[in-house]
């Protein structure tokens, strides 16, 4: 397996796992005590600001390099690096959750209308619980994937 791809997958998956962890252990806890209008406004701002070049580079790098780890390993005649395969697959599970659950919830929150006119209590209620639960799940999957990728570097 290409060590460069494996190292890139490990670094980028670790960065994304850390982002998910930060939301689980601090950002969402910090927002738990604010009023509905502030919660909705801040989450919308975060969802817009995270869409930047550096985050996109790391996120897409993690996606592509993790997928490449699996493809390269499947094509490698010298043997399968099970740790790398499991790590990349677990990390990709976290991204499937992101695309299937968290991003659609972000989009629904944004579509609720301007904060001044939206039913912010209802928007928050529909968003917060599911988003937080699934963020915990994707954080565990991404972190487990990162651990397996780290262990695969020893092989």
C-alpha positions as CSV (number, residue, x, y, z in Angstrom):
1,X,0.0,0.0,0.0
2,X,1.2,3.5,-0.7
3,X,2.5,4.9,2.6
4,X,1.9,8.4,1.4
5,X,-1.8,7.8,0.9
6,X,-2.0,5.9,4.2
7,X,-0.4,8.8,6.1
8,X,-2.6,11.4,4.3
9,X,-5.7,9.4,5.2
10,X,-4.5,9.1,8.8
11,X,-3.8,12.8,9.2
12,X,-6.9,14.0,7.5
13,X,-9.2,11.5,9.3
14,X,-7.7,12.6,12.6
15,X,-8.4,16.2,11.9
16,X,-12.1,15.5,11.0
17,X,-12.5,13.1,14.0
18,X,-11.2,16.0,16.2
19,X,-13.7,18.4,14.7
20,X,-16.5,15.9,15.4
21,X,-15.1,15.5,19.0
22,X,-15.0,19.2,19.5
23,X,-18.6,19.5,18.6
24,X,-19.5,16.6,20.9
25,X,-17.6,17.8,24.0
26,X,-17.7,21.6,23.7
27,X,-19.6,23.4,21.0
28,X,-23.0,21.7,21.4
29,X,-22.6,21.7,25.2
30,X,-21.9,25.4,25.1
31,X,-24.9,26.1,23.0
32,X,-27.2,24.0,25.2
33,X,-27.8,26.8,27.6
34,X,-28.5,29.6,25.1
35,X,-32.0,30.7,24.0
36,X,-33.5,29.3,20.8
37,X,-32.9,32.3,18.7
38,X,-29.2,32.4,19.6
39,X,-28.8,28.7,19.1
40,X,-30.3,28.8,15.6
41,X,-28.4,31.9,14.6
42,X,-25.0,30.5,15.8
43,X,-25.5,27.0,14.2
44,X,-26.4,28.7,10.9
45,X,-23.3,30.8,11.1
46,X,-21.1,27.8,11.9
47,X,-22.7,25.8,9.0
48,X,-21.9,28.7,6.6
49,X,-18.4,29.5,7.9
50,X,-17.2,25.9,7.9
51,X,-17.6,25.9,4.1
52,X,-14.2,27.3,3.4
53,X,-11.2,26.3,1.4
54,X,-9.1,24.8,4.2
55,X,-11.9,22.7,5.6
56,X,-12.9,21.6,2.1
57,X,-9.4,20.5,1.4
58,X,-9.1,18.5,4.6
59,X,-12.6,17.0,4.3
60,X,-12.2,16.0,0.6
61,X,-8.7,14.9,1.3
62,X,-10.0,12.6,4.1
63,X,-12.8,11.3,1.8
64,X,-10.5,10.6,-1.2
65,X,-7.5,9.3,0.7
66,X,-9.6,6.9,2.8
67,X,-11.3,5.6,-0.3
68,X,-7.9,5.3,-1.9
69,X,-6.6,3.3,1.0
70,X,-9.3,0.7,0.4
71,X,-8.9,0.6,-3.4
72,X,-5.1,0.4,-3.2
73,X,-5.2,-2.3,-0.5
74,X,-7.7,-4.4,-2.5
75,X,-5.4,-4.2,-5.5
76,X,-2.2,-4.9,-3.6
77,X,-1.0,-8.4,-4.3
78,X,1.4,-8.4,-1.3
79,X,-1.5,-8.8,1.2
80,X,-4.2,-7.0,2.9
81,X,-3.6,-4.4,5.6
82,X,-6.7,-5.2,7.7
83,X,-6.1,-2.4,10.1
84,X,-6.0,0.1,7.2
85,X,-9.1,-1.3,5.6
86,X,-11.1,-1.2,8.8
87,X,-9.8,2.3,9.7
88,X,-10.7,3.7,6.3
89,X,-14.1,1.9,6.3
90,X,-15.0,3.2,9.7
91,X,-14.0,6.7,8.8
92,X,-16.1,6.5,5.6
93,X,-19.0,5.4,7.8
94,X,-18.6,8.7,9.6
95,X,-18.8,10.6,6.3
96,X,-21.9,8.7,5.2
97,X,-23.6,9.8,8.4
98,X,-22.4,13.4,7.7
99,X,-24.0,13.3,4.2
100,X,-27.1,11.4,5.2
101,X,-28.0,13.0,8.5
102,X,-26.0,16.0,9.6
103,X,-25.8,18.0,6.4
104,X,-29.6,17.5,5.6
105,X,-30.3,18.7,9.2
106,X,-28.1,21.7,8.7
107,X,-29.9,22.5,5.4
108,X,-33.3,22.2,7.1
109,X,-32.2,24.5,9.9
110,X,-31.1,27.0,7.3
111,X,-34.3,26.7,5.3
112,X,-36.4,27.6,8.4
113,X,-36.2,31.2,7.3
114,X,-34.7,34.4,8.8
115,X,-34.2,34.1,12.6
116,X,-36.4,37.2,13.1
117,X,-39.3,35.4,11.5
118,X,-38.7,31.7,11.9
119,X,-40.3,29.6,14.6
120,X,-36.9,29.1,16.2
121,X,-38.1,26.9,19.0
122,X,-39.5,24.4,16.6
123,X,-36.5,24.7,14.3
124,X,-34.2,24.0,17.2
125,X,-36.3,21.1,18.5
126,X,-36.2,19.4,15.1
127,X,-32.5,20.0,14.7
128,X,-30.6,19.7,18.0
129,X,-31.5,16.3,19.4
130,X,-31.0,14.3,16.1
131,X,-27.9,16.3,15.1
132,X,-26.2,15.9,18.5
133,X,-27.0,12.1,18.6
134,X,-25.7,11.5,15.1
135,X,-22.7,13.7,15.7
136,X,-21.8,11.4,18.6
137,X,-22.1,8.4,16.4
138,X,-20.0,9.8,13.6
139,X,-17.4,11.0,16.2
140,X,-17.1,7.5,17.5
141,X,-16.8,6.0,14.0
142,X,-14.3,8.6,12.9
143,X,-12.2,8.2,16.0
144,X,-12.2,4.4,15.8
145,X,-11.2,4.8,12.1
146,X,-8.4,7.1,13.1
147,X,-7.2,4.7,15.7
148,X,-7.1,1.8,13.2
149,X,-5.3,3.9,10.6
150,X,-2.7,4.9,13.3
151,X,-2.2,1.2,14.1
152,X,-1.9,0.3,10.4
153,X,1.1,2.6,10.2
154,X,3.0,0.2,12.4
155,X,2.5,-2.7,9.9
